[in-house]
Amino acid sequence: MSNRFRLDRANGKFLGVCSGIAAHFGWDPMLVRAAFVIGTLAGFGSAILVYFAVALIAD
């Protein structure tokens, strides 16, 4: 197992960011997705910017 973060496009719903984070840390992907949704609603959409930044930078 590599310590390097990678997008998981095979198991991802959209761009594979949440599933890549979940695979990297060994978490459930639905928890990561839920955290992004809550972060988007609570942060007035700022989590969307983080999501796309990670998608552009990774891989």
mmJSON file of the N, C-alpha and C atoms, coordinates in Angstrom:
{"data_MODEL":{"atom_site":{
"group_PDB":["ATOM","ATOM","ATOM","ATOM","ATOM","ATOM","ATOM","ATOM","ATOM","ATOM","ATOM","ATOM","ATOM","ATOM","ATOM","ATOM","ATOM","ATOM","ATOM","ATOM","ATOM","ATOM","ATOM","ATOM","ATOM","ATOM","ATOM","ATOM","ATOM","ATOM","ATOM","ATOM","ATOM","ATOM","ATOM","ATOM","ATOM","ATOM","ATOM","ATOM","ATOM","ATOM","ATOM","ATOM","ATOM","ATOM","ATOM","ATOM","ATOM","ATOM","ATOM","ATOM","ATOM","ATOM","ATOM","ATOM","ATOM","ATOM","ATOM","ATOM","ATOM","ATOM","ATOM","ATOM","ATOM","ATOM","ATOM","ATOM","ATOM","ATOM","ATOM","ATOM","ATOM","ATOM","ATOM","ATOM","ATOM","ATOM","ATOM","ATOM","ATOM","ATOM","ATOM","ATOM","ATOM","ATOM","ATOM","ATOM","ATOM","ATOM","ATOM","ATOM","ATOM","ATOM","ATOM","ATOM","ATOM","ATOM","ATOM","ATOM","ATOM","ATOM","ATOM","ATOM","ATOM","ATOM","ATOM","ATOM","ATOM","ATOM","ATOM","ATOM","ATOM","ATOM","ATOM","ATOM","ATOM","ATOM","ATOM","ATOM","ATOM","ATOM","ATOM","ATOM","ATOM","ATOM","ATOM","ATOM","ATOM","ATOM","ATOM","ATOM","ATOM","ATOM","ATOM","ATOM","ATOM","ATOM","ATOM","ATOM","ATOM","ATOM","ATOM","ATOM","ATOM","ATOM","ATOM","ATOM","ATOM","ATOM","ATOM","ATOM","ATOM","ATOM","ATOM","ATOM","ATOM","ATOM","ATOM","ATOM","ATOM","ATOM","ATOM","ATOM","ATOM","ATOM","ATOM","ATOM","ATOM","ATOM","ATOM","ATOM","ATOM","ATOM","ATOM","ATOM","ATOM"],
"id":[1,2,3,4,5,6,7,8,9,10,11,12,13,14,15,16,17,18,19,20,21,22,23,24,25,26,27,28,29,30,31,32,33,34,35,36,37,38,39,40,41,42,43,44,45,46,47,48,49,50,51,52,53,54,55,56,57,58,59,60,61,62,63,64,65,66,67,68,69,70,71,72,73,74,75,76,77,78,79,80,81,82,83,84,85,86,87,88,89,90,91,92,93,94,95,96,97,98,99,100,101,102,103,104,105,106,107,108,109,110,111,112,113,114,115,116,117,118,119,120,121,122,123,124,125,126,127,128,129,130,131,132,133,134,135,136,137,138,139,140,141,142,143,144,145,146,147,148,149,150,151,152,153,154,155,156,157,158,159,160,161,162,163,164,165,166,167,168,169,170,171,172,173,174,175,176,177],
"type_symbol":["N","C","C","N","C","C","N","C","C","N","C","C","N","C","C","N","C","C","N","C","C","N","C","C","N","C","C","N","C","C","N","C","C","N","C","C","N","C","C","N","C","C","N","C","C","N","C","C","N","C","C","N","C","C","N","C","C","N","C","C","N","C","C","N","C","C","N","C","C","N","C","C","N","C","C","N","C","C","N","C","C","N","C","C","N","C","C","N","C","C","N","C","C","N","C","C","N","C","C","N","C","C","N","C","C","N","C","C","N","C","C","N","C","C","N","C","C","N","C","C","N","C","C","N","C","C","N","C","C","N","C","C","N","C","C","N","C","C","N","C","C","N","C","C","N","C","C","N","C","C","N","C","C","N","C","C","N","C","C","N","C","C","N","C","C","N","C","C","N","C","C","N","C","C","N","C","C"],
"label_atom_id":["N","CA","C","N","CA","C","N","CA","C","N","CA","C","N","CA","C","N","CA","C","N","CA","C","N","CA","C","N","CA","C","N","CA","C","N","CA","C","N","CA","C","N","CA","C","N","CA","C","N","CA","C","N","CA","C","N","CA","C","N","CA","C","N","CA","C","N","CA","C","N","CA","C","N","CA","C","N","CA","C","N","CA","C","N","CA","C","N","CA","C","N","CA","C","N","CA","C","N","CA","C","N","CA","C","N","CA","C","N","CA","C","N","CA","C","N","CA","C","N","CA","C","N","CA","C","N","CA","C","N","CA","C","N","CA","C","N","CA","C","N","CA","C","N","CA","C","N","CA","C","N","CA","C","N","CA","C","N","CA","C","N","CA","C","N","CA","C","N","CA","C","N","CA","C","N","CA","C","N","CA","C","N","CA","C","N","CA","C","N","CA","C","N","CA","C","N","CA","C","N","CA","C","N","CA","C"],
"label_alt_id":[null,null,null,null,null,null,null,null,null,null,null,null,null,null,null,null,null,null,null,null,null,null,null,null,null,null,null,null,null,null,null,null,null,null,null,null,null,null,null,null,null,null,null,null,null,null,null,null,null,null,null,null,null,null,null,null,null,null,null,null,null,null,null,null,null,null,null,null,null,null,null,null,null,null,null,null,null,null,null,null,null,null,null,null,null,null,null,null,null,null,null,null,null,null,null,null,null,null,null,null,null,null,null,null,null,null,null,null,null,null,null,null,null,null,null,null,null,null,null,null,null,null,null,null,null,null,null,null,null,null,null,null,null,null,null,null,null,null,null,null,null,null,null,null,null,null,null,null,null,null,null,null,null,null,null,null,null,null,null,null,null,null,null,null,null,null,null,null,null,null,null,null,null,null,null,null,null],
"label_comp_id":["MET","MET","MET","SER","SER","SER","ASN","ASN","ASN","ARG","ARG","ARG","PHE","PHE","PHE","ARG","ARG","ARG","LEU","LEU","LEU","ASP","ASP","ASP","ARG","ARG","ARG","ALA","ALA","ALA","ASN","ASN","ASN","GLY","GLY","GLY","LYS","LYS","LYS","PHE","PHE","PHE","LEU","LEU","LEU","GLY","GLY","GLY","VAL","VAL","VAL","CYS","CYS","CYS","SER","SER","SER","GLY","GLY","GLY","ILE","ILE","ILE","ALA","ALA","ALA","ALA","ALA","ALA","HIS","HIS","HIS","PHE","PHE","PHE","GLY","GLY","GLY","TRP","TRP","TRP","ASP","ASP","ASP","PRO","PRO","PRO","MET","MET","MET","LEU","LEU","LEU","VAL","VAL","VAL","ARG","ARG","ARG","ALA","ALA","ALA","ALA","ALA","ALA","PHE","PHE","PHE","VAL","VAL","VAL","ILE","ILE","ILE","GLY","GLY","GLY","THR","THR","THR","LEU","LEU","LEU","ALA","ALA","ALA","GLY","GLY","GLY","PHE","PHE","PHE","GLY","GLY","GLY","SER","SER","SER","ALA","ALA","ALA","ILE","ILE","ILE","LEU","LEU","LEU","VAL","VAL","VAL","TYR","TYR","TYR","PHE","PHE","PHE","ALA","ALA","ALA","VAL","VAL","VAL","ALA","ALA","ALA","LEU","LEU","LEU","ILE","ILE","ILE","ALA","ALA","ALA","ASP","ASP","ASP"],
"label_asym_id":["A","A","A","A","A","A","A","A","A","A","A","A","A","A","A","A","A","A","A","A","A","A","A","A","A","A","A","A","A","A","A","A","A","A","A","A","A","A","A","A","A","A","A","A","A","A","A","A","A","A","A","A","A","A","A","A","A","A","A","A","A","A","A","A","A","A","A","A","A","A","A","A","A","A","A","A","A","A","A","A","A","A","A","A","A","A","A","A","A","A","A","A","A","A","A","A","A","A","A","A","A","A","A","A","A","A","A","A","A","A","A","A","A","A","A","A","A","A","A","A","A","A","A","A","A","A","A","A","A","A","A","A","A","A","A","A","A","A","A","A","A","A","A","A","A","A","A","A","A","A","A","A","A","A","A","A","A","A","A","A","A","A","A","A","A","A","A","A","A","A","A","A","A","A","A","A","A"],
"label_entity_id":["1","1","1","1","1","1","1","1","1","1","1","1","1","1","1","1","1","1","1","1","1","1","1","1","1","1","1","1","1","1","1","1","1","1","1","1","1","1","1","1","1","1","1","1","1","1","1","1","1","1","1","1","1","1","1","1","1","1","1","1","1","1","1","1","1","1","1","1","1","1","1","1","1","1","1","1","1","1","1","1","1","1","1","1","1","1","1","1","1","1","1","1","1","1","1","1","1","1","1","1","1","1","1","1","1","1","1","1","1","1","1","1","1","1","1","1","1","1","1","1","1","1","1","1","1","1","1","1","1","1","1","1","1","1","1","1","1","1","1","1","1","1","1","1","1","1","1","1","1","1","1","1","1","1","1","1","1","1","1","1","1","1","1","1","1","1","1","1","1","1","1","1","1","1","1","1","1"],
"label_seq_id":[1,1,1,2,2,2,3,3,3,4,4,4,5,5,5,6,6,6,7,7,7,8,8,8,9,9,9,10,10,10,11,11,11,12,12,12,13,13,13,14,14,14,15,15,15,16,16,16,17,17,17,18,18,18,19,19,19,20,20,20,21,21,21,22,22,22,23,23,23,24,24,24,25,25,25,26,26,26,27,27,27,28,28,28,29,29,29,30,30,30,31,31,31,32,32,32,33,33,33,34,34,34,35,35,35,36,36,36,37,37,37,38,38,38,39,39,39,40,40,40,41,41,41,42,42,42,43,43,43,44,44,44,45,45,45,46,46,46,47,47,47,48,48,48,49,49,49,50,50,50,51,51,51,52,52,52,53,53,53,54,54,54,55,55,55,56,56,56,57,57,57,58,58,58,59,59,59],
"pdbx_PDB_ins_code":[null,null,null,null,null,null,null,null,null,null,null,null,null,null,null,null,null,null,null,null,null,null,null,null,null,null,null,null,null,null,null,null,null,null,null,null,null,null,null,null,null,null,null,null,null,null,null,null,null,null,null,null,null,null,null,null,null,null,null,null,null,null,null,null,null,null,null,null,null,null,null,null,null,null,null,null,null,null,null,null,null,null,null,null,null,null,null,null,null,null,null,null,null,null,null,null,null,null,null,null,null,null,null,null,null,null,null,null,null,null,null,null,null,null,null,null,null,null,null,null,null,null,null,null,null,null,null,null,null,null,null,null,null,null,null,null,null,null,null,null,null,null,null,null,null,null,null,null,null,null,null,null,null,null,null,null,null,null,null,null,null,null,null,null,null,null,null,null,null,null,null,null,null,null,null,null,null],
"Cartn_x":[0.84,0.0,0.877,0.541,1.303,0.767,1.653,1.24,0.771,0.925,0.559,-0.948,-1.547,-2.982,-3.265,-4.302,-4.728,-6.242,-6.735,-8.168,-8.611,-9.787,-10.328,-11.51,-11.193,-12.242,-13.092,-12.54,-13.303,-14.451,-14.244,-15.273,-15.938,-15.51,-16.042,-17.348,-18.09,-19.352,-19.117,-18.237,-17.942,-16.484,-15.648,-14.214,-13.389,-13.981,-13.267,-12.524,-12.824,-12.112,-12.469,-13.748,-14.172,-13.768,-13.907,-13.506,-11.993,-11.247,-9.791,-9.36,-10.026,-9.732,-10.057,-11.216,-11.629,-10.655,-10.203,-9.259,-7.912,-7.489,-6.193,-6.171,-7.268,-7.314,-8.003,-8.575,-9.25,-10.622,-11.29,-12.604,-13.679,-14.928,-16.068,-16.3,-16.406,-16.608,-17.883,-18.929,-20.169,-19.997,-19.138,-18.87,-18.133,-17.197,-16.453,-17.376,-18.237,-19.2,-20.155,-20.617,-21.511,-20.806,-19.534,-18.764,-18.635,-18.45,-18.367,-19.709,-20.802,-22.121,-22.378,-22.088,-22.27,-21.349,-20.118,-19.184,-19.628,-20.243,-20.743,-21.907,-22.815,-23.972,-23.58,-22.688,-22.282,-21.319,-20.524,-19.522,-19.908,-21.213,-21.711,-21.028,-20.749,-20.195,-18.688,-17.994,-16.532,-15.942,-16.648,-16.146,-16.133,-17.011,-17.008,-15.699,-15.227,-13.949,-12.796,-12.822,-11.798,-11.856,-13.065,-13.256,-12.621,-12.933,-12.393,-10.888,-10.391,-8.953,-8.222,-8.758,-8.158,-8.226,-9.34,-9.5,-8.496,-8.192,-7.236,-5.783,-5.492,-4.106,-3.702,-4.61,-4.276,-4.206,-3.353,-3.149,-2.854],
"Cartn_y":[-1.191,0.0,1.245,2.156,3.383,4.447,5.283,6.391,7.584,7.517,8.621,8.637,9.812,9.957,9.863,9.114,8.985,9.085,9.638,9.638,8.211,7.847,6.514,6.631,6.785,7.0,5.764,4.591,3.354,3.229,3.643,3.54,4.875,5.918,7.238,7.528,8.445,8.883,10.042,10.96,12.129,12.51,12.249,12.548,11.692,10.992,10.069,10.677,11.913,12.574,11.95,11.837,11.298,9.843,9.053,7.648,7.519,8.423,8.416,8.769,9.759,10.119,8.954,8.322,7.191,6.022,5.736,4.64,4.938,6.186,6.577,6.413,6.79,6.733,5.485,4.662,3.45,3.714,4.744,5.125,4.651,4.746,4.444,5.626,5.38,6.496,7.301,6.663,7.402,8.427,8.134,9.104,10.327,10.099,11.208,12.046,11.379,12.112,12.936,12.341,13.063,14.269,14.105,15.221,16.351,16.02,17.058,17.766,17.028,17.648,18.577,18.111,18.947,20.162,19.957,21.074,22.081,21.6,22.503,23.336,22.685,23.411,24.368,23.946,24.772,25.882,25.62,26.596,27.421,27.442,28.249,27.917,26.63,26.177,26.121,26.445,26.461,25.061,24.025,22.658,22.248,22.84,22.554,23.023,24.18,24.686,23.771,23.296,22.368,21.07,20.578,19.34,19.461,20.534,20.709,20.971,21.64,21.86,20.531,19.656,18.341,17.542,17.617,16.885,17.356,18.641,19.169,18.861,18.871,18.693,17.226,16.358,14.928,14.282,13.283,12.522,13.457],
"Cartn_z":[0.0,0.0,0.0,-0.873,-1.003,-0.052,0.442,1.302,0.493,-0.818,-1.688,-1.931,-1.874,-2.123,-3.607,-3.949,-5.335,-5.407,-6.498,-6.734,-7.027,-6.563,-6.786,-7.74,-9.022,-10.013,-10.25,-10.013,-10.225,-9.234,-8.004,-6.968,-6.654,-7.317,-7.021,-7.721,-7.167,-7.768,-8.73,-8.342,-9.172,-8.945,-9.885,-9.879,-8.913,-7.98,-7.108,-5.944,-5.596,-4.503,-3.157,-2.866,-1.561,-1.399,-2.459,-2.354,-2.256,-2.857,-2.713,-1.297,-0.703,0.681,1.599,1.365,2.192,2.06,0.859,0.662,1.314,1.246,1.815,3.333,3.991,5.447,5.995,5.115,5.551,6.145,5.67,6.168,5.201,5.634,4.787,3.829,2.524,1.582,1.828,2.326,2.58,3.699,4.669,5.737,5.187,4.287,3.69,2.819,2.055,1.229,2.092,3.182,4.089,4.703,5.032,5.59,4.569,3.297,2.266,2.089,2.163,2.037,3.212,4.417,5.608,5.548,5.12,4.987,3.945,2.872,1.839,2.362,3.07,3.601,4.725,5.595,6.728,6.322,5.298,4.894,3.69,3.372,2.267,0.943,0.719,-0.553,-0.631,0.438,0.364,0.199,0.656,0.496,-0.975,-1.771,-3.207,-3.829,-3.415,-3.924,-3.517,-2.288,-1.807,-2.61,-2.862,-3.62,-5.011,-5.723,-7.073,-7.053,-6.034,-5.923,-5.742,-4.892,-4.697,-5.988,-6.693,-7.953,-9.003,-9.014,-9.992,-9.607,-8.326,-7.869,-7.84,-7.396,-7.267,-8.638,-8.726,-9.965,-11.058],
"occupancy":[1.0,1.0,1.0,1.0,1.0,1.0,1.0,1.0,1.0,1.0,1.0,1.0,1.0,1.0,1.0,1.0,1.0,1.0,1.0,1.0,1.0,1.0,1.0,1.0,1.0,1.0,1.0,1.0,1.0,1.0,1.0,1.0,1.0,1.0,1.0,1.0,1.0,1.0,1.0,1.0,1.0,1.0,1.0,1.0,1.0,1.0,1.0,1.0,1.0,1.0,1.0,1.0,1.0,1.0,1.0,1.0,1.0,1.0,1.0,1.0,1.0,1.0,1.0,1.0,1.0,1.0,1.0,1.0,1.0,1.0,1.0,1.0,1.0,1.0,1.0,1.0,1.0,1.0,1.0,1.0,1.0,1.0,1.0,1.0,1.0,1.0,1.0,1.0,1.0,1.0,1.0,1.0,1.0,1.0,1.0,1.0,1.0,1.0,1.0,1.0,1.0,1.0,1.0,1.0,1.0,1.0,1.0,1.0,1.0,1.0,1.0,1.0,1.0,1.0,1.0,1.0,1.0,1.0,1.0,1.0,1.0,1.0,1.0,1.0,1.0,1.0,1.0,1.0,1.0,1.0,1.0,1.0,1.0,1.0,1.0,1.0,1.0,1.0,1.0,1.0,1.0,1.0,1.0,1.0,1.0,1.0,1.0,1.0,1.0,1.0,1.0,1.0,1.0,1.0,1.0,1.0,1.0,1.0,1.0,1.0,1.0,1.0,1.0,1.0,1.0,1.0,1.0,1.0,1.0,1.0,1.0,1.0,1.0,1.0,1.0,1.0,1.0],
"B_iso_or_equiv":[0.0,0.0,0.0,0.0,0.0,0.0,0.0,0.0,0.0,0.0,0.0,0.0,0.0,0.0,0.0,0.0,0.0,0.0,0.0,0.0,0.0,0.0,0.0,0.0,0.0,0.0,0.0,0.0,0.0,0.0,0.0,0.0,0.0,0.0,0.0,0.0,0.0,0.0,0.0,0.0,0.0,0.0,0.0,0.0,0.0,0.0,0.0,0.0,0.0,0.0,0.0,0.0,0.0,0.0,0.0,0.0,0.0,0.0,0.0,0.0,0.0,0.0,0.0,0.0,0.0,0.0,0.0,0.0,0.0,0.0,0.0,0.0,0.0,0.0,0.0,0.0,0.0,0.0,0.0,0.0,0.0,0.0,0.0,0.0,0.0,0.0,0.0,0.0,0.0,0.0,0.0,0.0,0.0,0.0,0.0,0.0,0.0,0.0,0.0,0.0,0.0,0.0,0.0,0.0,0.0,0.0,0.0,0.0,0.0,0.0,0.0,0.0,0.0,0.0,0.0,0.0,0.0,0.0,0.0,0.0,0.0,0.0,0.0,0.0,0.0,0.0,0.0,0.0,0.0,0.0,0.0,0.0,0.0,0.0,0.0,0.0,0.0,0.0,0.0,0.0,0.0,0.0,0.0,0.0,0.0,0.0,0.0,0.0,0.0,0.0,0.0,0.0,0.0,0.0,0.0,0.0,0.0,0.0,0.0,0.0,0.0,0.0,0.0,0.0,0.0,0.0,0.0,0.0,0.0,0.0,0.0,0.0,0.0,0.0,0.0,0.0,0.0],
"pdbx_formal_charge":[null,null,null,null,null,null,null,null,null,null,null,null,null,null,null,null,null,null,null,null,null,null,null,null,null,null,null,null,null,null,null,null,null,null,null,null,null,null,null,null,null,null,null,null,null,null,null,null,null,null,null,null,null,null,null,null,null,null,null,null,null,null,null,null,null,null,null,null,null,null,null,null,null,null,null,null,null,null,null,null,null,null,null,null,null,null,null,null,null,null,null,null,null,null,null,null,null,null,null,null,null,null,null,null,null,null,null,null,null,null,null,null,null,null,null,null,null,null,null,null,null,null,null,null,null,null,null,null,null,null,null,null,null,null,null,null,null,null,null,null,null,null,null,null,null,null,null,null,null,null,null,null,null,null,null,null,null,null,null,null,null,null,null,null,null,null,null,null,null,null,null,null,null,null,null,null,null],
"auth_seq_id":[1,1,1,2,2,2,3,3,3,4,4,4,5,5,5,6,6,6,7,7,7,8,8,8,9,9,9,10,10,10,11,11,11,12,12,12,13,13,13,14,14,14,15,15,15,16,16,16,17,17,17,18,18,18,19,19,19,20,20,20,21,21,21,22,22,22,23,23,23,24,24,24,25,25,25,26,26,26,27,27,27,28,28,28,29,29,29,30,30,30,31,31,31,32,32,32,33,33,33,34,34,34,35,35,35,36,36,36,37,37,37,38,38,38,39,39,39,40,40,40,41,41,41,42,42,42,43,43,43,44,44,44,45,45,45,46,46,46,47,47,47,48,48,48,49,49,49,50,50,50,51,51,51,52,52,52,53,53,53,54,54,54,55,55,55,56,56,56,57,57,57,58,58,58,59,59,59],
"auth_comp_id":["MET","MET","MET","SER","SER","SER","ASN","ASN","ASN","ARG","ARG","ARG","PHE","PHE","PHE","ARG","ARG","ARG","LEU","LEU","LEU","ASP","ASP","ASP","ARG","ARG","ARG","ALA","ALA","ALA","ASN","ASN","ASN","GLY","GLY","GLY","LYS","LYS","LYS","PHE","PHE","PHE","LEU","LEU","LEU","GLY","GLY","GLY","VAL","VAL","VAL","CYS","CYS","CYS","SER","SER","SER","GLY","GLY","GLY","ILE","ILE","ILE","ALA","ALA","ALA","ALA","ALA","ALA","HIS","HIS","HIS","PHE","PHE","PHE","GLY","GLY","GLY","TRP","TRP","TRP","ASP","ASP","ASP","PRO","PRO","PRO","MET","MET","MET","LEU","LEU","LEU","VAL","VAL","VAL","ARG","ARG","ARG","ALA","ALA","ALA","ALA","ALA","ALA","PHE","PHE","PHE","VAL","VAL","VAL","ILE","ILE","ILE","GLY","GLY","GLY","THR","THR","THR","LEU","LEU","LEU","ALA","ALA","ALA","GLY","GLY","GLY","PHE","PHE","PHE","GLY","GLY","GLY","SER","SER","SER","ALA","ALA","ALA","ILE","ILE","ILE","LEU","LEU","LEU","VAL","VAL","VAL","TYR","TYR","TYR","PHE","PHE","PHE","ALA","ALA","ALA","VAL","VAL","VAL","ALA","ALA","ALA","LEU","LEU","LEU","ILE","ILE","ILE","ALA","ALA","ALA","ASP","ASP","ASP"],
"auth_asym_id":["A","A","A","A","A","A","A","A","A","A","A","A","A","A","A","A","A","A","A","A","A","A","A","A","A","A","A","A","A","A","A","A","A","A","A","A","A","A","A","A","A","A","A","A","A","A","A","A","A","A","A","A","A","A","A","A","A","A","A","A","A","A","A","A","A","A","A","A","A","A","A","A","A","A","A","A","A","A","A","A","A","A","A","A","A","A","A","A","A","A","A","A","A","A","A","A","A","A","A","A","A","A","A","A","A","A","A","A","A","A","A","A","A","A","A","A","A","A","A","A","A","A","A","A","A","A","A","A","A","A","A","A","A","A","A","A","A","A","A","A","A","A","A","A","A","A","A","A","A","A","A","A","A","A","A","A","A","A","A","A","A","A","A","A","A","A","A","A","A","A","A","A","A","A","A","A","A"],
"auth_atom_id":["N","CA","C","N","CA","C","N","CA","C","N","CA","C","N","CA","C","N","CA","C","N","CA","C","N","CA","C","N","CA","C","N","CA","C","N","CA","C","N","CA","C","N","CA","C","N","CA","C","N","CA","C","N","CA","C","N","CA","C","N","CA","C","N","CA","C","N","CA","C","N","CA","C","N","CA","C","N","CA","C","N","CA","C","N","CA","C","N","CA","C","N","CA","C","N","CA","C","N","CA","C","N","CA","C","N","CA","C","N","CA","C","N","CA","C","N","CA","C","N","CA","C","N","CA","C","N","CA","C","N","CA","C","N","CA","C","N","CA","C","N","CA","C","N","CA","C","N","CA","C","N","CA","C","N","CA","C","N","CA","C","N","CA","C","N","CA","C","N","CA","C","N","CA","C","N","CA","C","N","CA","C","N","CA","C","N","CA","C","N","CA","C","N","CA","C","N","CA","C","N","CA","C","N","CA","C"],
"pdbx_PDB_model_num":[1,1,1,1,1,1,1,1,1,1,1,1,1,1,1,1,1,1,1,1,1,1,1,1,1,1,1,1,1,1,1,1,1,1,1,1,1,1,1,1,1,1,1,1,1,1,1,1,1,1,1,1,1,1,1,1,1,1,1,1,1,1,1,1,1,1,1,1,1,1,1,1,1,1,1,1,1,1,1,1,1,1,1,1,1,1,1,1,1,1,1,1,1,1,1,1,1,1,1,1,1,1,1,1,1,1,1,1,1,1,1,1,1,1,1,1,1,1,1,1,1,1,1,1,1,1,1,1,1,1,1,1,1,1,1,1,1,1,1,1,1,1,1,1,1,1,1,1,1,1,1,1,1,1,1,1,1,1,1,1,1,1,1,1,1,1,1,1,1,1,1,1,1,1,1,1,1]
}}}
